[in-house]
């Protein structure tokens, strides 16, 4: 019983360690994992402390460098347990702790594969196939619930409303149940290996596994019925006038743990290594110690590593191919949304100025030959281009245009489709007219975070697709999702911790009210899809908002656009490597298992070799992708302004949202784009690669290494702007600036009219620091409040009145149309930036 409870704890730990539903809870994850691991104590007796164990430890160490948390804990536990097996400690408990750690690590490793498979399978479709929804409806009826089946939903009736509860995999077969089943199979395999004579092992193992599978299978409908009953009970217990918020039970890791009580009791009673099996006095002895047997073992180990490496390459590798000419055509004929034509400059303000693609189009033109399509799509037009971009089309494509696009891709063209939530303005319908030709569609939904509604933060997997290999952690705005359908492509981005809502057709933009509803799906969703068709490629993205002027230079946005265009600007690799890598990998795996028959605890070495094979394959694919598809080279000049994130932690906008506070500088950052410059938030050595660095309220420690890099950067021609103010109580600006002879004097607050160079806008300043050193160029009451200094080939500029440019004093939002007073503040920023970049400060 204790071991099965421990297995249940390990099974539910994935909901705590991964942001699968809720955000990761690391303290709870650690407690649950180690409690569950401890309960597995004694499941397998001590291992033979031989050379196989020692080699396995060595093979496991490289895995830790590639595998992320919480997956990393599995090989870490295995390695730690094997070390305890080797240590010559004259006590029993280290050996017991070591064997327990190895068993727990092995179970967690198997469960990690189950979680990954579950994630990708349910991301393709959450819907249960027929007739399972009707089975759920029958279960609800048997429990006395007034229910019926409506498509892929089970309709549950209450006096308040009819609840269309999604008939999904998550309702019937949840992630912890899958992990319990997979982990249980592994646990039974280990127990049969340790306790059963070789000749009887298979029979005992299969008998126990059949009992375990039957136990879990019988429990799943009971579990689903209990969830539906609990849901309806909570609905009925909610006051009629109170908000109906009862969907959270489906995301609760603790409820999932409680619902594993059924499988735990059934497995404890029926899934036992018993019958003719008997406990061995020692670990199963190694057989075949002849000279022939001795060479079989190393060959088996090599084959195990090779098998996993081949299968891993099959999963990860999507051949990049040969780069083409970089000619990109953007369709402006079929859309009135997110236009690229009107410049984002110092004269045009308001919502429409931010809600367009001019800046990302301009940025891409520095790497590719860009052009706009202003007429209908024809084969004659497309034949001269390498990549065709279709973004949020608000008017439909004719059949002849769709045929032209299909033939363009079939002959080797690259097609980028950019969609948006809920079929707003029929963009999803118009995109699906094209996408369905290639076997997939856009789902008319809206994705939100389970915990934080508008937080959809995506982290790269250990081996990312070439499209996203240069991506930092990436924030989505609000996207829709992809239905892969019959497409044989790859899910480039699979997001978790998400829930969706269908379109609300009563709203002008189809945007649903953000609320938890029974018909929502939750868990994993595909947000970026890549597939091949003929000699060409198609990439489908689901969140057009992130490329708008107000968001596109937040971390990852511009990198994603370049990654998609660069991937599409390649040809070749049309043959899917999976078709030959998977069979070859399976043959190697079968050979490894046959050669390792009868090798006692050699399974540990085989498993370690497999993990090493995965590591080698992962690093190999990553290196191959970076070599085959590096960042595109710049073909036109541009000015890049870097926003420091090393010594400045002032919050900056996410998804374009500006809070309008007096300690934020989002509008100042965004307005840099109006001068035709580009911005990038960077830290460390990377920020020294721009033309100019801006420091907003430096408040973190400045170490010598960073300061020395900054000195070299300026000496070689870089330009630096530091904005400080009396409100920055923990300022470290002087620590940053002392090599350049500039100082912001604390306690010298100045306020009044700002005297600036001729031609610059005149504004009033409520607070400012007096500046010492350099050449002053701005004064209040005759005191210098801004100065610049030349150092080598570059310059450093210090402003003591940063809060004059804070969001609260710059119009509060980025959509404001400025009056005359506010326009003077904007023009002061523009004059300052131009003077620094063009090196013409007084």
N, C-alpha and C positions, 0 to 999 in steps of 0.2 A: 504493500500500500504506500509506504513512504516514498519508494522510488517512483511510483506513478505520480504522486503529488509533486515530487521534484521535477519530473518531466513536464507536468502541467505548468509549473512556474517558469521553466525555461521556454515553454511554448508561448506564454503570454508576454515574456520579457521583450519580444520583438516589437510589440506595440508600444513599449516604454522606451526602448533604445533607438528605434527608428521613428521618424516623423510620418508614420503611416496614416494615422488618424490625427491624434494630438501631437503637438510638438514634443520632441524627445525630453524625457524626464530622467536625467542621468543618475541622480541619487537613488531614485526608486528602481531604476534598471539595475544598478550595481547590487542593491540589496536582494532583489528578486533573483538575479542570476546566481549569486553566490549561495543564496539559500537553496535554490533548486539544485545547484551542483553538489552541495553538501549532502542533500538527500539521496543522491545517487551512489553514495559511499557503499562499497562492498558489492556493487553490481558485477564487477569483474575483479578477480584476484590479481595479485602482483604479476608484473611482466618479468620475463627473463631479462636480466640486465646485461645483455650481450652487445655485440658490435652493431646489430641492426638498430637497437634503440639509440646508440650513440650517433650513428649516421643520420637517423631520423631527426634528431635534434638539430643537427647542422643544416639539414635540408629545410627545416621549418623556419629558420631565422630570416631568410630573404623575404618570405611571404609577408612578414610584418611591415615591411617598407611600402608595400603596394596596397594591401588590404585596408580599407578605412574602418573606423569605428561605426557601429558596434561589432561588425563582422570580425574584426581583428582579434577579438577576445577568444575565438575558437582556436586558432593555431597557437595563441599565447598560452592558453590553458594546457593544450596538448604538449607544448614544449616544456612548460614548467613541470608538468606531471612526469614527463620522461626524465628530466633532470633529477627529480626526487627518486626515481627508480635507480639511477646510476650512483647516487651519493652513498658512500659506505657508512651509513648511520646505523648503529646497532640498536635501533628501535623499530617497532612495528608500524607506528603511526605515519612516518614519512612515506613508506611504501604504500600504505592504504590511501593517504592523501594524494600521492602521485597517481595511483590507478584511478581514483575518483576524478581527478583533474583531467586525465586523458579521456575517460568516458564522457565527461561533460563537454569537453572540447569537441569530441567526435560528434556527439549529438547536436551541438550547436552548429557545427559545420554543415551537417546534413540539413538542418532546419534553415540555415541561411540560403542554401540552394532552393529549398521549397518556397521561401519567402520571395526570392527573386523571380522564380517561375510564376508564382501566384500574382505578383505585381504586374508582370508583363502580359499575362494572359487576361487578367481582369481589366487591364487598361485598354485592351482591344475591344472588349465588350463585357459589361456588367450583367447583361441579361441572361437569365436561365433559359436553356433551350426547352422546347416543347418535349414532353408534357409536364415538366417540373413545376411551372407556375400553377397548373391545375392541381398538382399534388399538394402544393402549399395551400391553395384554396380549400381543398378537401380537409386538410389538417385543421384549418381554422374553423370550418363548419363542425367537425367532430368535437371541437372544444366549446361549442355553443356560440360561436361568434357568427353574426350575420355577415356572410362574406360571399364574394363572387370574384371571378377572374376577368379583368379587363386588359386584354393584350399582355403586356409584360408587367402588370401590376395586380396585386390582390386588393380588391376593394373591401375595406372594413367599415361597417356602418356604425355610427354613433348618433345621438340626438343632435350633436353640434354640427357634424358634417360627415360626409363620406370620405374616408381616408384611403387614397390610392397608394398603398405601400408597395415600393418597388420589389418585384420578384427577382432578386439578384443573387449572385454567387455569395456576396457578403452576408446575406440573410440566411442562406442555407448552409454554406460551407465557408466559414470564416477563416482568417489566417491562423489564429491559434489552433483551431481544430486540424488544419492541414499540418501544422508544425507538430502537433501531438502525434498524429498518425505517422509522419515520416520519422520523427524522433523515436517513436515506439518501435518501429521496424528496426532501426539501428540498434537500439538498446537490446532488443531480443536477439539480434544477430550477434552482438558482443557476448551476451549471456550464453547463447548456445555454443559459441566458440570456446568459452571458458569452462563450461560445465558438462558438455556432452561429448562422448567418444566420437571420433571422426565418422565412423560408419553410420551412426544414428543422428548425426547433427542436422542433416538436411530435413529429415522427417520431423524432428522436434521443432525446428525453426519454422517450417511451413505451417505446421499445426498451430503454433502460437500466433503467427502472422494472420492466418485466416480468422482466428478468434478476435484478434485486435481489429482487423478491418471490419468484421461483422459488428463488433461492439460499437465502433465509431459510426458506422453506417446506420445502425438502428437508432442511435442517439440523435443524429442530425435532424430528422423530422420532429422529434420531441423538442429539441432545442429551438428550432424555428417556431414551432407552435407556442412555446413558452415566451419567446420574444414578442410574438404578435399579441399574445394575451397580456403581457406586461405593458406593451405599448397602449393597448386599448384601456387597460385599467388606469393608467396614468392620465389618459385623455379624460376618462369619466371622473377622475378625482380633481381635475382642474376646473376652477370656477369658470362659469360660462363667459364672464366678461374679462377673464385674465388671458394674457397671451398664451397660445398653445405652443409650448416649447418642450417637446418630449422625445425628439429624435436623438438626443445626446446619449441615450442608453446604448445605441448601436455602435458607439465609438468608445465606450468605456472599457478599458483594459481589465478593470476589476470585475465587471459583470462577465466579461469573456472568461475570466479565470473561474468564477463561480460556476459557469455553465460547462466547464470541463469536469465537473464533479461526476457527471454521468459516465463519460469515457474512463475516468480514473477508477471508479468502482467496478465497471464491467471488465476493464482490462485486468484489474487486480484479481478478479474472480475467475476469469476465463483464459486470459492471454498469458499462460505460464509455460515455461520450459519444463515439461513434465512427461509423464508417460514412461516410456522405456528409458528416458534419459536419466543419468545419474551423475552426481557431482564427481568431478575428477580430483584425485588427490593432488595433482600438479597441473600447471598449464599444459595444454596439449603439446605433446612432444613434436619436435621437428622431424619430418620424415625425409627419406631420400638424401642421406648424407654422403652418397658416393661422389666421385669426381664429376660425374655428369650432373648430379643434383646441385653441386656447388656452383657450376656456371649458370645453371638455370635461374638462380636467384638474382644475381646482378642483371642478367638480361631481362628478367621480369620487371625489376625496378626501373630500368631504362625504358622499357615499353610502357610502363604505367605513366611515367613522366611525359613520354612522347604522346601517348594517347590523350591525356588531358590538355597538353599544349596544342595538339591539332584541333581538338574540339573547341578550345578557347579561341583559337584563331578563327575558326568557322563562325563563332558567335560575334567576335569583335571586328574582324577585318572586312572592310568595305572598300575594295581597291580604288584608289584615287584616280588613276589614269593619267592622261597627257593633257597639259594645260593648253587652252585655246587662246584666241586673240584678245579676249577681254572686252568684247563689244556687247553692251547691255542696252536693251530697249525697254523703256517703261511705258506701259499703256496709260495714257491720259484721256483716251477717247471714250472709255466706258465707265468713267467715274467722275463724280463731282466731289468726292471726299478725299481728304489728305492730298491735295494737289502739290505739285513740285515746282510750279512755275513762278510764283510771285516771291520776290526776295524777302527774306527775314532781315529787315534793315532798321535803321534808326528813325524811320518815319512812319512805319505801319505798326499799330498796336491793337490790342484787343484779343478776344478768344480765337478768332480765325487765324491770327498771325502765328499763334502757337500750335494750332491744330492742323498743321500741314507738314509735308515731307521735304520742304525746300532744303533744309540743312543736311539731312541724310543724303539727299540726291547730290548736293554740292560736295559733300565729303567723299562719296563714292566716286565722283568724277576725278578725284585726285589719284585714284587707283585704276579706273577703268574708262573706256570710251563710252560715255553715257549719251543717250538721246531719248526723245519723247515721241510716242506714237499719237498722232492727232486724227487718225482716220481709221476706217475699218481694217481688221486684220486680214491679210492676204498672204498666200505663199510667197509671192514675189517680194513682199516687204520683209518677211521673217528670214528669208534665205541669206540675208546679209548680216545677221546678228548671231551671237553665240548664246546669249541669255535673254529671255523674255520675261518681264515682270508684270504680273497681274495683281493689282492691289485693290482690295475692297471695292469691286465693281458695283456701281449702282444701276447700271443698265445691262440687259442681257446680251449674250453673244449669239449670233445666228449660227445655224448648223454649219454653214460654209466656213465661218470663222473658227468654230470648234474643230472642224476637220483640218483646217490649216495649222492650228496649234498642235493637234495630234501628230500630223505628218512632220512638223518641225521637230518635235521631240523624238519621234521614231528615227529620224535621219541623223540624230546626234545633238539636237539642241537642248538647252537647259531651261526649265520652266520653274519660276518661283511664284507661288500663290500665297498671298497674304490675306488672311481673313480676320473676322471680328466676331464678337459675341452675338448670339441669338438671331442670326439672319437679319440684323438691323439693316434697314433700307434695302432688303432683299439681296444683300451682298453674299450671304451664304448660298442662297438659291442659285445666283449667277455663277458663283465659284463651283458649285457642285455640278453644274452643267459641263464644266471642264474636268473637274476632279474625277467624276464617275467614269470618264473614259479610261482613266488610269487605275481604276479599281478601288478607290477610297472616296470618302465624303467628309464634309464638315458637319459636325453635330450642332444643331441649333440650341446651344445651351450657354450658360454663363458659369465660369468656375470661380469659386471663392475658397479661402482657407477655412478649415474646420475651426481652428482656435482663433485666429485673427483674420477676419473676413477679407481684408484687402492686402494680406501678406501672402505672397506666393513665391517664396525664395527657393531657388533651385541651385543645388550644388552638383558639380561634375562627378560622374562615376569615376572609378579608378582608371578605366580605359574608355575615354570618350570617343564619340564619332568624330571624324575629321572636321565636320562643320563647327563643332563647339569646342575643339581642343584648346583654343586660346581664350576661352570664356572664364571670367571670374564668377563668383557667386552672383546669380542673376535674378533680379526681381521682375516678375510679371506684373502687369497692371491687372486687367481682368480679361481672360482669354476664353475661347470656346475650346472644344476638344475635337479630335480626329477619330473617325470610324474607319479603321483600315480596310474592312471588307475583304475582298478577294485579292487585294494588293499584296505583293510579296516583298514589300520594302522593309525598312527598319525604323523603329521608334527611336529617333535621335534624342528627344527629351520626353521622359515619362515623369510627370509630377505626382507626388503623393501628398497626403494631408489635405486633400481637396474634397469639395462637395460641389455639386452642380445644381442649377435650377433651369428649367425650360424658359423659353421666351414668354414675356407677358405682352400679348398683342393689344392690350388696352393702353399701353404706354407708347408715346410717339417714337421712342428709340428702342422699343421692345425690351427694355431693361427691367428685369423682375425686381420686386421688392425683396430685399435681403432678409430672408427668414428661413428657418428650418422646416422643411415640408416632407411628408412621407414619400412623395414621388421623386425626391432627389436621389441621385446616385452619389456614392462617396468612396474614397480610397484613392486609386491610381487612375490617371488619365494621360493620353498621348497629346502633347502640345506642339510637337514638331515631328514631321514625318518625311522620310526620304525614300523614294523608290526609283526604279529604272524602267524604261519602256523603250524597246528597240535598242538603238544605239545611244539614246539620250537619257536624261534624268529629270525628276520632278521633286521639288521640295515644297512642303505645305506648312505654313506657320499660322498660328491662331490668335495672335494678339497684335493687331495693327497699331494700337495706341503707343506702344513703347518706341516706335520710330518717329513719333511726332516731335516737332522742334522742342517742346517743353520737356522731353524725356530722353531723347535719343543719344545724349552724351552722358547719361548716367552709366555706371559700370556695366559693361557687357553688351549694351545695345548696339553700338557701332560695330563691336567685334562680331556680334552675331550676324549682322547684315553682311559684313565682309566675308564671314565664313560661309554663309549660304550662297552668295554670288560666286565665291571662289570655287566651291564644290561644283556648282553648276557649270562653271567655266572649264571643266575638264571632260575629257572623253575617254572611252576605253573602260576595261574592266566590266564589260556587260555580262560576262559569265559569272554566275554566283559561285564563289569559292566554297560555299557550304555543300554543293552537290558532290564534291570529291573529298573535301576535308572531313566531313562527318563520317562517311563510310570507312575511310582510312583510319580515323581515330578510333572507331568502334572495333575495327579489326585488331589494332594495337592493344586496345583495352582487353579484348577477349584473350589475346596471346599472353598478356601479363597475368591474367587470372589463372590461365591454364598452367603457366610455368611456376606460379607461386602456390600451387595446390599442396597442402600438407605442411606449409611453412609456419606453423605455430603463430607466434606474435609478429611474424613478418608483415602482417597487414598494416602495422603502424608505419613501417618503412615504405610500403607501397603508397599509402595515403600521403605521407610526407613528400614522396617523389611526385605524386600527382599535383600537390599544391605548389611544388617548385616548378612543375611544368606550366601551371597557370601563371605563375609570376613571370617566368621567362617569356611566355607568350604575350602577357600583358605589356611588359616593357618593350618587347619587340614590335608589337603592333603600334604602340605609342610612338616609338622612334621612327618606324616606317611612315606613319601618317605625317609626322612633322617634317620628315625629309621630303616626302612626296608633295605635301601641300603646306609650305610655310606661309607666313603672312604675306599678302600681296605687296609688291614693291610700289612705292609711290612714283607716279609718272608726271604729276603736276605739283608745283610748290604749294605749301599751305603753312599757316601759322598755327601752332599748337600751344595752347595755354593750359598748363597743368595745375590742377587744384590739389594742394598738399593734403595728404592724409597720414603723414608720419608724425608731425608735431602739432597738428590741428585736429581736434576731434569735434569741432562744432558740427551739429547735425546738418545735413544737406538734404534737399528734396529727394523723395523716392516716388517713382511713377509720376513725377511732375507735380506732386502735391506740395504746396508752400503754406506753412502755418501762419505766416504773417507776424512772427515774433521779432523782438528787437535784439535777439542774440543769434539770428540766423541770416545767411547771406545767399539764399537761393536765387533771388532776382538778380543780384549783382552777377552771380555765376552765369545765369542764363543770358543776360544782356551782352555778355562777351561775344555770343554768337552773332549778334546784330552787326558787328563790325566785320563779319566775314572770317573771323577766327574760329577755331574749334577748341573744345575743352575736353579734358580727360582727368578723372580723379585717380591719383596714383600715390604710391608710397615707396619708400626706400630708394633703391638705385634706379628704378623705372622712371621716377619723376624727373630725373636729370636728363631725359631724352626729349624734352619739349623745348620750345623757343622761349618760354616764360613760365615762371612758377609763382602762384599766388598763395599767400598764407593768410587765412582768415583767423584772427584771434588765436595765435599760437599759445597753447596751454599745456603741452606735454613735454616731458624731459627731452632735451637735445643732447644726444651723445656725441662723442668726438668723431666717430666714424661718419655719421650723417653730416655734421658740420664741415668736416674736411671735404667730403664729396661736394657739398654746396659751394665751398670756396673754389674748388677746381672747376665746377660748372660755370660759375660767374667769370672766373679768370679766362675761360675759353670762349666767352661771348654770350653766356646765358644772362637772362634778365629776371630779376626777382622783385616782387611787390609784397610788402608785409603790411597788413591792416591791423592796427591795435587801437585800443581805446581805454578810458578809465573803467568801463564796465567789465573788462577782461581781468577779473581780480587775480586769477592764477596765471597771469601772462608769463611766458618764457621767451618773449620776443627778443629781449636783450641778450639772452644766452645764444640765440640764433644769430644776432647781428654784430656781436662785439668784434669779430675778425674784420668787419668792414668799417668800423669806427662810427657806427650809428647807435643812438640810444633813445629809448622812449622814457621820459622822466615821469615816474609815478608821483602823484600828489600835486601835479601842476595843471589841474583842470582849467581849460580855457573854453569860453563860449562867446558867440557873437558872429558878426559877418566875416566870411572867409575871403581873404584877399588872395587872389590867384593870378597867374600870368594873363596877359592881355589875350582876349579872344576866348577865354574860358568862361563857363557859366558862373555867375555869382550866386552863392547860397548862404544860408545861415546854418550854424552848427551849434547844437545844444551842449556838447561835451567833447573835449579833445585833450590829448596829452601833448605837452611841449616836447619837441624833438631836438636833440643835440647831435652835432656832427654833420658832415656832408654839406651839400649846397641846398639851403632852404628854398622852396618855391611856393609855399603857401603859409599864410600868417593869420592869426587872430589876435587882435589888440597888439599888434607888433611883435608877437611871439611866434617863432616858427613851429608849425604843427605838421609839416611835411617836408621831407628832404630826400635828396638822392646823392649817391656817390658812385663814381666810376671805379671799378676794380678790374684790372687787366683789360680784357676786351668787352666786359659786360658791365651791368649797372645793378645797383640795389636801391630800392625806393621804400621809404617808410612813411606811412600815413598814421597820424595819431587820432584821427576822427572816424574810425571804422564804423561806428554805429549810425553815422549819417547815411550809410549805404545798407543798413540792416533792413530786412524785409518789411518791418513795421513802418519804416520811414521811406519805403520805396513803392508804396502802393498796396501793400499787404498781399496781393496775389499777382500772378503773372498775366492775368487777363485784363488788368486795369488799362483804361485809356487815360493817359496823364493829362492833367491840367497844366497851365503854364508854369506853376511853381515846381511841380513834380518833374516836368520835362527838363527844367534846369538841372535838377539833380542827376537825371539820366545823362544829360549832355556833359556834365562834369565828369562822370565815369568814363564816357566815351573819349573825351579829350585826354584824360589821364592815361587810359590804356593805349591810345594811339601814340601819345608822346613817348611812352616807355618802349613799346614795340618798335617804333620808328627811330628810337634813340635821339629824340629831340626835346627832352626836358630842358628847361632853362638852366 
